Amino acid sequence: MFERFITPRVLEALTDTPVVMIVGPRRAGKTTLARQMTTAGRRYITLDDQTVLDAARADPTGFIRGIDTAVIDEIQRAPDLLLAIKKTVDEDYRPGRFLLTGSANVLTLPRVADSLAGRMETIQLLPLAQGELAGRMPTFLERLFEGKLQVHQDAIFGDSLIRLVLSGGFPEAISRVTEKRRQDWLRAYLTSVLTRDLRDLADIEKLTELPKFVRLLAEHSGQLVNYSQFGNSINVSYKTGQRYVGLLEQVYLVTQLQPWYSNTLKRLAKTPKLHFLDSGLLATVCGLTFDRVKAERRTFGALLESFVFSEIMKLITASDMRLTPYHFRNHVNHEVDIVLERDDGMLVGIEVKASATVKSSDFSGLKVLADSCKDRFAFGVVLYDSTDIVPFGEKLAAVPLSCLWE
């Protein structure tokens, strides 16, 4: 049993908010966390039970009537329950009445989008972070904004780093002893999400083409989004390709990282980048194994970037800072993989490099970002596959990747 970063946030929210929803990919640990909070008087209800699901869909209001407090698991399978929950919460606004979990972002559905506004707090749970696996709370983000990073004596690099990235963070996948068994689980997981969860969300006219579509997205992880190219891969339009990416976002397979730009700066790229939210799943879709990555090191770069992005997203959920992630690219292709903007306007930049060496030229994008932001630029790092922190000028440093979970 792993202590999850978001546990304190969920417990705190239950003390002052009527409805709390934990959202994230299926099998990421939401049910395990929610069941830990099934205290005396708080019922546990799962909509994965077909009989329960049929009752919830047939009469949402009657289903909720009489429930004082409850955990309702997989709420996206009966989204009309949210309207019934709104009604009972409006009648009895006590905090902590409902703890919901969802493997799809039901709040994007038009009929429920506004139903619980002001009544619910939503908290995201992604697959296990490296800090959660190690049993410690990393301080990487806080130290990054302070420019005071430090290296742990047990830094992970080289082959150990490759294996770690290939494993990803799904609890059931990393529990498998061999790489083959882990990838077997991930393939079955992907099939289940594409055939079951997406069918619950929408009518998809080319359901059998989705595995091919996902493979194309995997080949473009860490790159700018191109809906026309994505759609052409399965002979659908730009708009349909865009819709399919949106649906895959709803089930937390992928996400789009928006560009950072300022009204005072011209000619910046304003296209989002695509990332898979689990590096193990990404590796499996791309057919990447340890032996292949070792033989073709170039295949590791995009995989590593999505791994780092996912780790950063997990750290954001644990941080008291309010941070928004972006990427940065200007008209001559100076870029920064991840830009984090704090709510006071301060920024940090993170570049990811799948190499044990770093050159001054690797900081070109960070220097452009720093010059663009002036006093708002707090610090910039190139995360690389080694063990030492190396300064590269004012507010710039090469930093070992394992600092992410220190």
Contacts in CASP RR format, 6 or more apart in sequence:
PFRMAT RR
TARGET T0000
AUTHOR 0000-0000-0000
METHOD contacts of the structure
MODEL  1
MFERFITPRVLEALTDTPVVMIVGPRRAGKTTLARQMTTAGRRYITLDDQ
TVLDAARADPTGFIRGIDTAVIDEIQRAPDLLLAIKKTVDEDYRPGRFLL
TGSANVLTLPRVADSLAGRMETIQLLPLAQGELAGRMPTFLERLFEGKLQ
VHQDAIFGDSLIRLVLSGGFPEAISRVTEKRRQDWLRAYLTSVLTRDLRD
LADIEKLTELPKFVRLLAEHSGQLVNYSQFGNSINVSYKTGQRYVGLLEQ
VYLVTQLQPWYSNTLKRLAKTPKLHFLDSGLLATVCGLTFDRVKAERRTF
GALLESFVFSEIMKLITASDMRLTPYHFRNHVNHEVDIVLERDDGMLVGI
EVKASATVKSSDFSGLKVLADSCKDRFAFGVVLYDSTDIVPFGEKLAAVP
LSCLWE
1 32 0 8 1.000
2 128 0 8 1.000
2 132 0 8 1.000
2 133 0 8 1.000
2 135 0 8 1.000
2 171 0 8 1.000
3 132 0 8 1.000
3 135 0 8 1.000
4 29 0 8 1.000
4 33 0 8 1.000
4 125 0 8 1.000
4 132 0 8 1.000
5 129 0 8 1.000
5 132 0 8 1.000
5 137 0 8 1.000
5 314 0 8 1.000
5 315 0 8 1.000
5 317 0 8 1.000
5 318 0 8 1.000
6 22 0 8 1.000
6 33 0 8 1.000
6 123 0 8 1.000
6 124 0 8 1.000
6 125 0 8 1.000
6 317 0 8 1.000
6 318 0 8 1.000
7 33 0 8 1.000
7 36 0 8 1.000
9 123 0 8 1.000
9 317 0 8 1.000
10 20 0 8 1.000
10 22 0 8 1.000
10 33 0 8 1.000
10 37 0 8 1.000
10 99 0 8 1.000
10 123 0 8 1.000
11 37 0 8 1.000
13 20 0 8 1.000
13 121 0 8 1.000
13 123 0 8 1.000
14 20 0 8 1.000
14 37 0 8 1.000
14 95 0 8 1.000
14 96 0 8 1.000
14 99 0 8 1.000
15 95 0 8 1.000
15 96 0 8 1.000
16 95 0 8 1.000
17 95 0 8 1.000
17 96 0 8 1.000
17 119 0 8 1.000
17 120 0 8 1.000
17 121 0 8 1.000
18 89 0 8 1.000
18 93 0 8 1.000
18 94 0 8 1.000
18 95 0 8 1.000
18 96 0 8 1.000
18 97 0 8 1.000
18 98 0 8 1.000
18 119 0 8 1.000
18 120 0 8 1.000
19 85 0 8 1.000
19 89 0 8 1.000
19 96 0 8 1.000
19 97 0 8 1.000
19 98 0 8 1.000
19 100 0 8 1.000
19 116 0 8 1.000
19 119 0 8 1.000
19 120 0 8 1.000
19 121 0 8 1.000
20 96 0 8 1.000
20 98 0 8 1.000
20 99 0 8 1.000
20 100 0 8 1.000
20 120 0 8 1.000
20 121 0 8 1.000
20 122 0 8 1.000
20 123 0 8 1.000
21 75 0 8 1.000
21 99 0 8 1.000
21 100 0 8 1.000
21 101 0 8 1.000
21 102 0 8 1.000
21 120 0 8 1.000
21 121 0 8 1.000
21 122 0 8 1.000
21 123 0 8 1.000
22 30 0 8 1.000
22 33 0 8 1.000
22 34 0 8 1.000
22 99 0 8 1.000
22 100 0 8 1.000
22 101 0 8 1.000
22 102 0 8 1.000
22 123 0 8 1.000
22 124 0 8 1.000
22 125 0 8 1.000
23 30 0 8 1.000
23 101 0 8 1.000
23 102 0 8 1.000
23 103 0 8 1.000
23 105 0 8 1.000
23 122 0 8 1.000
23 123 0 8 1.000
23 124 0 8 1.000
23 125 0 8 1.000
23 252 0 8 1.000
24 30 0 8 1.000
24 102 0 8 1.000
24 103 0 8 1.000
24 124 0 8 1.000
24 125 0 8 1.000
24 126 0 8 1.000
24 252 0 8 1.000
25 103 0 8 1.000
25 126 0 8 1.000
25 127 0 8 1.000
25 170 0 8 1.000
25 193 0 8 1.000
25 251 0 8 1.000
25 252 0 8 1.000
25 253 0 8 1.000
25 277 0 8 1.000
25 278 0 8 1.000
26 103 0 8 1.000
26 189 0 8 1.000
26 192 0 8 1.000
26 193 0 8 1.000
26 197 0 8 1.000
26 251 0 8 1.000
26 252 0 8 1.000
27 170 0 8 1.000
27 171 0 8 1.000
27 172 0 8 1.000
27 189 0 8 1.000
28 125 0 8 1.000
28 126 0 8 1.000
28 127 0 8 1.000
28 128 0 8 1.000
28 170 0 8 1.000
28 171 0 8 1.000
28 252 0 8 1.000
29 125 0 8 1.000
29 127 0 8 1.000
29 171 0 8 1.000
30 73 0 8 1.000
30 101 0 8 1.000
30 102 0 8 1.000
30 103 0 8 1.000
30 125 0 8 1.000
31 46 0 8 1.000
31 73 0 8 1.000
31 101 0 8 1.000
32 171 0 8 1.000
33 125 0 8 1.000
34 44 0 8 1.000
34 71 0 8 1.000
34 73 0 8 1.000
34 99 0 8 1.000
34 101 0 8 1.000
35 44 0 8 1.000
35 71 0 8 1.000
37 71 0 8 1.000
37 99 0 8 1.000
38 44 0 8 1.000
38 71 0 8 1.000
41 68 0 8 1.000
41 69 0 8 1.000
42 69 0 8 1.000
42 70 0 8 1.000
42 71 0 8 1.000
42 99 0 8 1.000
43 67 0 8 1.000
43 69 0 8 1.000
43 70 0 8 1.000
43 71 0 8 1.000
44 70 0 8 1.000
44 71 0 8 1.000
44 73 0 8 1.000
45 52 0 8 1.000
45 70 0 8 1.000
45 71 0 8 1.000
45 72 0 8 1.000
45 73 0 8 1.000
46 52 0 8 1.000
46 72 0 8 1.000
46 73 0 8 1.000
46 74 0 8 1.000
47 53 0 8 1.000
47 56 0 8 1.000
47 72 0 8 1.000
47 73 0 8 1.000
47 74 0 8 1.000
47 75 0 8 1.000
47 77 0 8 1.000
47 78 0 8 1.000
48 73 0 8 1.000
48 74 0 8 1.000
48 77 0 8 1.000
53 77 0 8 1.000
53 78 0 8 1.000
55 63 0 8 1.000
56 63 0 8 1.000
56 77 0 8 1.000
56 78 0 8 1.000
56 81 0 8 1.000
57 78 0 8 1.000
57 80 0 8 1.000
60 78 0 8 1.000
60 80 0 8 1.000
60 81 0 8 1.000
60 83 0 8 1.000
60 84 0 8 1.000
61 84 0 8 1.000
61 87 0 8 1.000
62 84 0 8 1.000
63 81 0 8 1.000
63 84 0 8 1.000
64 81 0 8 1.000
64 84 0 8 1.000
64 85 0 8 1.000
64 87 0 8 1.000
64 88 0 8 1.000
65 84 0 8 1.000
65 88 0 8 1.000
66 88 0 8 1.000
67 88 0 8 1.000
68 97 0 8 1.000
69 96 0 8 1.000
69 97 0 8 1.000
69 98 0 8 1.000
70 97 0 8 1.000
70 98 0 8 1.000
70 99 0 8 1.000
71 98 0 8 1.000
71 99 0 8 1.000
71 100 0 8 1.000
71 101 0 8 1.000
72 81 0 8 1.000
72 98 0 8 1.000
72 99 0 8 1.000
72 100 0 8 1.000
72 101 0 8 1.000
73 100 0 8 1.000
73 101 0 8 1.000
73 102 0 8 1.000
74 101 0 8 1.000
74 102 0 8 1.000
74 103 0 8 1.000
75 81 0 8 1.000
75 82 0 8 1.000
75 100 0 8 1.000
75 101 0 8 1.000
75 102 0 8 1.000
75 106 0 8 1.000
76 102 0 8 1.000
76 103 0 8 1.000
76 104 0 8 1.000
76 105 0 8 1.000
76 106 0 8 1.000
76 197 0 8 1.000
76 200 0 8 1.000
76 201 0 8 1.000
77 200 0 8 1.000
79 106 0 8 1.000
79 109 0 8 1.000
79 111 0 8 1.000
79 112 0 8 1.000
80 111 0 8 1.000
80 112 0 8 1.000
82 106 0 8 1.000
82 112 0 8 1.000
82 115 0 8 1.000
82 116 0 8 1.000
83 111 0 8 1.000
83 112 0 8 1.000
83 115 0 8 1.000
85 98 0 8 1.000
85 100 0 8 1.000
85 115 0 8 1.000
85 116 0 8 1.000
86 115 0 8 1.000
86 116 0 8 1.000
86 119 0 8 1.000
88 97 0 8 1.000
89 97 0 8 1.000
89 98 0 8 1.000
89 116 0 8 1.000
89 119 0 8 1.000
90 119 0 8 1.000
93 119 0 8 1.000
103 197 0 8 1.000
103 251 0 8 1.000
103 252 0 8 1.000
104 197 0 8 1.000
104 200 0 8 1.000
104 201 0 8 1.000
104 250 0 8 1.000
104 251 0 8 1.000
104 252 0 8 1.000
105 249 0 8 1.000
105 250 0 8 1.000
105 252 0 8 1.000
106 112 0 8 1.000
107 113 0 8 1.000
107 122 0 8 1.000
108 250 0 8 1.000
109 201 0 8 1.000
123 317 0 8 1.000
124 313 0 8 1.000
124 317 0 8 1.000
125 317 0 8 1.000
126 252 0 8 1.000
126 277 0 8 1.000
126 278 0 8 1.000
126 310 0 8 1.000
126 313 0 8 1.000
126 314 0 8 1.000
126 317 0 8 1.000
127 168 0 8 1.000
127 169 0 8 1.000
127 170 0 8 1.000
127 171 0 8 1.000
127 277 0 8 1.000
127 278 0 8 1.000
127 310 0 8 1.000
128 168 0 8 1.000
128 169 0 8 1.000
128 170 0 8 1.000
128 171 0 8 1.000
128 174 0 8 1.000
129 138 0 8 1.000
129 169 0 8 1.000
129 311 0 8 1.000
129 314 0 8 1.000
129 315 0 8 1.000
129 318 0 8 1.000
129 405 0 8 1.000
130 138 0 8 1.000
130 164 0 8 1.000
130 311 0 8 1.000
130 404 0 8 1.000
130 405 0 8 1.000
131 137 0 8 1.000
131 138 0 8 1.000
131 405 0 8 1.000
132 314 0 8 1.000
133 169 0 8 1.000
133 174 0 8 1.000
134 405 0 8 1.000
136 405 0 8 1.000
137 318 0 8 1.000
138 315 0 8 1.000
138 318 0 8 1.000
138 404 0 8 1.000
138 405 0 8 1.000
138 406 0 8 1.000
139 406 0 8 1.000
140 149 0 8 1.000
140 315 0 8 1.000
140 403 0 8 1.000
140 404 0 8 1.000
140 405 0 8 1.000
140 406 0 8 1.000
141 312 0 8 1.000
141 315 0 8 1.000
141 316 0 8 1.000
141 319 0 8 1.000
141 321 0 8 1.000
141 323 0 8 1.000
141 340 0 8 1.000
142 319 0 8 1.000
142 321 0 8 1.000
143 149 0 8 1.000
143 150 0 8 1.000
144 340 0 8 1.000
144 348 0 8 1.000
144 350 0 8 1.000
144 378 0 8 1.000
144 379 0 8 1.000
144 380 0 8 1.000
144 381 0 8 1.000
145 321 0 8 1.000
145 342 0 8 1.000
145 346 0 8 1.000
145 348 0 8 1.000
145 378 0 8 1.000
145 379 0 8 1.000
146 378 0 8 1.000
146 379 0 8 1.000
147 378 0 8 1.000
147 379 0 8 1.000
147 395 0 8 1.000
147 397 0 8 1.000
149 381 0 8 1.000
149 389 0 8 1.000
149 397 0 8 1.000
149 399 0 8 1.000
149 403 0 8 1.000
150 389 0 8 1.000
150 403 0 8 1.000
150 406 0 8 1.000
151 387 0 8 1.000
151 388 0 8 1.000
151 389 0 8 1.000
151 400 0 8 1.000
151 402 0 8 1.000
151 403 0 8 1.000
151 406 0 8 1.000
152 402 0 8 1.000
152 403 0 8 1.000
152 406 0 8 1.000
154 402 0 8 1.000
155 387 0 8 1.000
155 400 0 8 1.000
155 402 0 8 1.000
155 403 0 8 1.000
156 164 0 8 1.000
156 401 0 8 1.000
156 402 0 8 1.000
157 356 0 8 1.000
157 385 0 8 1.000
157 386 0 8 1.000
157 387 0 8 1.000
157 400 0 8 1.000
157 401 0 8 1.000
157 402 0 8 1.000
158 356 0 8 1.000
158 385 0 8 1.000
159 290 0 8 1.000
159 294 0 8 1.000
161 385 0 8 1.000
161 401 0 8 1.000
161 402 0 8 1.000
162 290 0 8 1.000
162 293 0 8 1.000
162 294 0 8 1.000
162 300 0 8 1.000
163 290 0 8 1.000
165 279 0 8 1.000
165 280 0 8 1.000
165 283 0 8 1.000
165 300 0 8 1.000
165 303 0 8 1.000
165 304 0 8 1.000
165 307 0 8 1.000
166 179 0 8 1.000
166 279 0 8 1.000
166 280 0 8 1.000
166 283 0 8 1.000
166 288 0 8 1.000
166 289 0 8 1.000
166 290 0 8 1.000
166 293 0 8 1.000
166 303 0 8 1.000
167 173 0 8 1.000
167 174 0 8 1.000
167 182 0 8 1.000
167 279 0 8 1.000
167 280 0 8 1.000
168 174 0 8 1.000
168 278 0 8 1.000
168 279 0 8 1.000
168 280 0 8 1.000
168 281 0 8 1.000
168 283 0 8 1.000
168 307 0 8 1.000
169 278 0 8 1.000
169 279 0 8 1.000
169 280 0 8 1.000
170 185 0 8 1.000
170 186 0 8 1.000
170 189 0 8 1.000
170 278 0 8 1.000
170 280 0 8 1.000
170 281 0 8 1.000
172 185 0 8 1.000
173 182 0 8 1.000
173 185 0 8 1.000
173 186 0 8 1.000
173 189 0 8 1.000
173 280 0 8 1.000
174 182 0 8 1.000
176 182 0 8 1.000
176 184 0 8 1.000
176 185 0 8 1.000
179 289 0 8 1.000
179 290 0 8 1.000
182 280 0 8 1.000
183 283 0 8 1.000
183 284 0 8 1.000
183 287 0 8 1.000
183 289 0 8 1.000
186 280 0 8 1.000
186 281 0 8 1.000
186 284 0 8 1.000
187 284 0 8 1.000
189 281 0 8 1.000
190 211 0 8 1.000
190 214 0 8 1.000
190 253 0 8 1.000
190 281 0 8 1.000
190 284 0 8 1.000
190 285 0 8 1.000
191 211 0 8 1.000
193 251 0 8 1.000
193 253 0 8 1.000
194 207 0 8 1.000
194 210 0 8 1.000
194 211 0 8 1.000
194 214 0 8 1.000
195 207 0 8 1.000
197 251 0 8 1.000
198 204 0 8 1.000
198 207 0 8 1.000
198 210 0 8 1.000
198 247 0 8 1.000
198 248 0 8 1.000
198 251 0 8 1.000
199 207 0 8 1.000
201 247 0 8 1.000
201 250 0 8 1.000
201 251 0 8 1.000
202 247 0 8 1.000
204 210 0 8 1.000
204 244 0 8 1.000
204 247 0 8 1.000
206 234 0 8 1.000
206 235 0 8 1.000
206 236 0 8 1.000
209 234 0 8 1.000
210 234 0 8 1.000
210 244 0 8 1.000
212 233 0 8 1.000
212 234 0 8 1.000
213 230 0 8 1.000
213 231 0 8 1.000
213 233 0 8 1.000
213 234 0 8 1.000
213 241 0 8 1.000
213 244 0 8 1.000
214 248 0 8 1.000
214 253 0 8 1.000
214 285 0 8 1.000
215 285 0 8 1.000
215 286 0 8 1.000
216 229 0 8 1.000
216 230 0 8 1.000
216 233 0 8 1.000
217 230 0 8 1.000
217 245 0 8 1.000
217 248 0 8 1.000
217 254 0 8 1.000
217 274 0 8 1.000
217 276 0 8 1.000
218 276 0 8 1.000
218 282 0 8 1.000
218 285 0 8 1.000
218 286 0 8 1.000
219 286 0 8 1.000
220 226 0 8 1.000
220 229 0 8 1.000
220 230 0 8 1.000
220 274 0 8 1.000
221 254 0 8 1.000
221 274 0 8 1.000
221 275 0 8 1.000
221 276 0 8 1.000
221 282 0 8 1.000
221 302 0 8 1.000
221 303 0 8 1.000
221 305 0 8 1.000
221 306 0 8 1.000
222 273 0 8 1.000
222 274 0 8 1.000
222 275 0 8 1.000
222 302 0 8 1.000
222 305 0 8 1.000
222 306 0 8 1.000
222 309 0 8 1.000
222 337 0 8 1.000
223 273 0 8 1.000
223 274 0 8 1.000
223 302 0 8 1.000
224 269 0 8 1.000
224 271 0 8 1.000
224 272 0 8 1.000
224 273 0 8 1.000
224 274 0 8 1.000
224 329 0 8 1.000
225 245 0 8 1.000
225 256 0 8 1.000
225 271 0 8 1.000
225 272 0 8 1.000
225 273 0 8 1.000
225 274 0 8 1.000
227 238 0 8 1.000
227 239 0 8 1.000
227 241 0 8 1.000
227 242 0 8 1.000
227 245 0 8 1.000
228 238 0 8 1.000
230 241 0 8 1.000
230 244 0 8 1.000
230 245 0 8 1.000
231 237 0 8 1.000
231 238 0 8 1.000
231 240 0 8 1.000
231 241 0 8 1.000
231 244 0 8 1.000
236 244 0 8 1.000
245 254 0 8 1.000
245 256 0 8 1.000
245 274 0 8 1.000
248 254 0 8 1.000
249 255 0 8 1.000
249 256 0 8 1.000
252 277 0 8 1.000
253 276 0 8 1.000
253 277 0 8 1.000
253 281 0 8 1.000
254 274 0 8 1.000
254 275 0 8 1.000
254 276 0 8 1.000
254 277 0 8 1.000
255 274 0 8 1.000
255 275 0 8 1.000
255 277 0 8 1.000
255 313 0 8 1.000
256 272 0 8 1.000
256 273 0 8 1.000
256 274 0 8 1.000
256 275 0 8 1.000
257 272 0 8 1.000
257 273 0 8 1.000
257 274 0 8 1.000
257 275 0 8 1.000
257 309 0 8 1.000
257 325 0 8 1.000
257 326 0 8 1.000
257 327 0 8 1.000
257 338 0 8 1.000
258 272 0 8 1.000
258 326 0 8 1.000
258 327 0 8 1.000
259 268 0 8 1.000
259 269 0 8 1.000
259 270 0 8 1.000
259 271 0 8 1.000
259 272 0 8 1.000
259 273 0 8 1.000
259 326 0 8 1.000
259 327 0 8 1.000
259 328 0 8 1.000
259 329 0 8 1.000
260 268 0 8 1.000
260 326 0 8 1.000
260 327 0 8 1.000
260 328 0 8 1.000
260 339 0 8 1.000
260 341 0 8 1.000
260 347 0 8 1.000
261 268 0 8 1.000
261 269 0 8 1.000
261 270 0 8 1.000
261 328 0 8 1.000
262 268 0 8 1.000
262 372 0 8 1.000
262 373 0 8 1.000
265 330 0 8 1.000
265 372 0 8 1.000
267 330 0 8 1.000
267 331 0 8 1.000
268 328 0 8 1.000
268 329 0 8 1.000
268 330 0 8 1.000
268 331 0 8 1.000
269 329 0 8 1.000
269 330 0 8 1.000
269 331 0 8 1.000
269 335 0 8 1.000
272 327 0 8 1.000
273 327 0 8 1.000
275 305 0 8 1.000
275 306 0 8 1.000
275 309 0 8 1.000
275 310 0 8 1.000
276 282 0 8 1.000
276 285 0 8 1.000
276 306 0 8 1.000
276 310 0 8 1.000
277 306 0 8 1.000
277 310 0 8 1.000
277 313 0 8 1.000
278 310 0 8 1.000
279 303 0 8 1.000
279 304 0 8 1.000
279 306 0 8 1.000
279 307 0 8 1.000
279 310 0 8 1.000
282 303 0 8 1.000
282 306 0 8 1.000
283 289 0 8 1.000
283 303 0 8 1.000
286 299 0 8 1.000
286 303 0 8 1.000
288 299 0 8 1.000
288 303 0 8 1.000
292 299 0 8 1.000
293 299 0 8 1.000
293 300 0 8 1.000
293 303 0 8 1.000
297 354 0 8 1.000
300 354 0 8 1.000
301 352 0 8 1.000
301 354 0 8 1.000
304 352 0 8 1.000
304 354 0 8 1.000
304 401 0 8 1.000
305 337 0 8 1.000
305 352 0 8 1.000
308 337 0 8 1.000
308 338 0 8 1.000
308 350 0 8 1.000
308 352 0 8 1.000
308 383 0 8 1.000
308 401 0 8 1.000
308 404 0 8 1.000
309 325 0 8 1.000
309 337 0 8 1.000
309 338 0 8 1.000
311 404 0 8 1.000
311 405 0 8 1.000
312 325 0 8 1.000
312 338 0 8 1.000
312 340 0 8 1.000
312 350 0 8 1.000
312 404 0 8 1.000
313 325 0 8 1.000
315 404 0 8 1.000
316 323 0 8 1.000
316 325 0 8 1.000
316 340 0 8 1.000
321 342 0 8 1.000
321 343 0 8 1.000
322 342 0 8 1.000
322 343 0 8 1.000
323 340 0 8 1.000
323 341 0 8 1.000
323 342 0 8 1.000
323 343 0 8 1.000
324 340 0 8 1.000
324 341 0 8 1.000
324 343 0 8 1.000
325 338 0 8 1.000
325 339 0 8 1.000
325 340 0 8 1.000
326 338 0 8 1.000
326 339 0 8 1.000
326 340 0 8 1.000
326 341 0 8 1.000
327 335 0 8 1.000
327 336 0 8 1.000
327 337 0 8 1.000
327 338 0 8 1.000
327 339 0 8 1.000
328 335 0 8 1.000
328 336 0 8 1.000
328 339 0 8 1.000
328 349 0 8 1.000
328 365 0 8 1.000
328 369 0 8 1.000
329 335 0 8 1.000
329 336 0 8 1.000
330 368 0 8 1.000
334 364 0 8 1.000
334 365 0 8 1.000
334 368 0 8 1.000
335 365 0 8 1.000
336 349 0 8 1.000
336 350 0 8 1.000
336 351 0 8 1.000
336 365 0 8 1.000
336 366 0 8 1.000
336 369 0 8 1.000
337 350 0 8 1.000
337 351 0 8 1.000
337 352 0 8 1.000
338 349 0 8 1.000
338 350 0 8 1.000
338 352 0 8 1.000
339 347 0 8 1.000
339 348 0 8 1.000
339 349 0 8 1.000
339 350 0 8 1.000
339 369 0 8 1.000
340 347 0 8 1.000
340 348 0 8 1.000
340 349 0 8 1.000
340 350 0 8 1.000
341 347 0 8 1.000
342 378 0 8 1.000
345 376 0 8 1.000
346 376 0 8 1.000
346 377 0 8 1.000
346 378 0 8 1.000
347 369 0 8 1.000
347 373 0 8 1.000
347 376 0 8 1.000
347 377 0 8 1.000
347 378 0 8 1.000
348 377 0 8 1.000
348 378 0 8 1.000
348 379 0 8 1.000
348 380 0 8 1.000
348 381 0 8 1.000
349 366 0 8 1.000
349 369 0 8 1.000
349 379 0 8 1.000
349 380 0 8 1.000
349 381 0 8 1.000
350 380 0 8 1.000
350 381 0 8 1.000
350 383 0 8 1.000
351 362 0 8 1.000
351 363 0 8 1.000
351 365 0 8 1.000
351 366 0 8 1.000
351 380 0 8 1.000
351 381 0 8 1.000
351 382 0 8 1.000
351 383 0 8 1.000
352 382 0 8 1.000
352 383 0 8 1.000
352 401 0 8 1.000
353 362 0 8 1.000
353 382 0 8 1.000
353 383 0 8 1.000
353 384 0 8 1.000
353 385 0 8 1.000
354 384 0 8 1.000
354 385 0 8 1.000
355 384 0 8 1.000
355 385 0 8 1.000
356 384 0 8 1.000
356 385 0 8 1.000
356 386 0 8 1.000
357 384 0 8 1.000
357 386 0 8 1.000
358 382 0 8 1.000
358 384 0 8 1.000
358 390 0 8 1.000
358 392 0 8 1.000
358 398 0 8 1.000
360 392 0 8 1.000
362 382 0 8 1.000
362 398 0 8 1.000
363 382 0 8 1.000
363 392 0 8 1.000
363 396 0 8 1.000
366 380 0 8 1.000
366 381 0 8 1.000
366 382 0 8 1.000
366 396 0 8 1.000
367 396 0 8 1.000
369 377 0 8 1.000
370 377 0 8 1.000
370 380 0 8 1.000
370 395 0 8 1.000
370 396 0 8 1.000
377 395 0 8 1.000
378 395 0 8 1.000
379 395 0 8 1.000
379 396 0 8 1.000
379 397 0 8 1.000
380 395 0 8 1.000
380 396 0 8 1.000
380 397 0 8 1.000
381 396 0 8 1.000
381 397 0 8 1.000
381 398 0 8 1.000
381 399 0 8 1.000
382 392 0 8 1.000
382 397 0 8 1.000
382 398 0 8 1.000
382 399 0 8 1.000
383 399 0 8 1.000
383 400 0 8 1.000
383 401 0 8 1.000
383 403 0 8 1.000
383 404 0 8 1.000
384 398 0 8 1.000
384 399 0 8 1.000
384 400 0 8 1.000
384 401 0 8 1.000
385 400 0 8 1.000
385 401 0 8 1.000
386 398 0 8 1.000
386 400 0 8 1.000
387 400 0 8 1.000
387 402 0 8 1.000
388 398 0 8 1.000
388 400 0 8 1.000
389 397 0 8 1.000
389 398 0 8 1.000
389 399 0 8 1.000
389 400 0 8 1.000
389 403 0 8 1.000
390 397 0 8 1.000
390 398 0 8 1.000
391 397 0 8 1.000
392 398 0 8 1.000
END
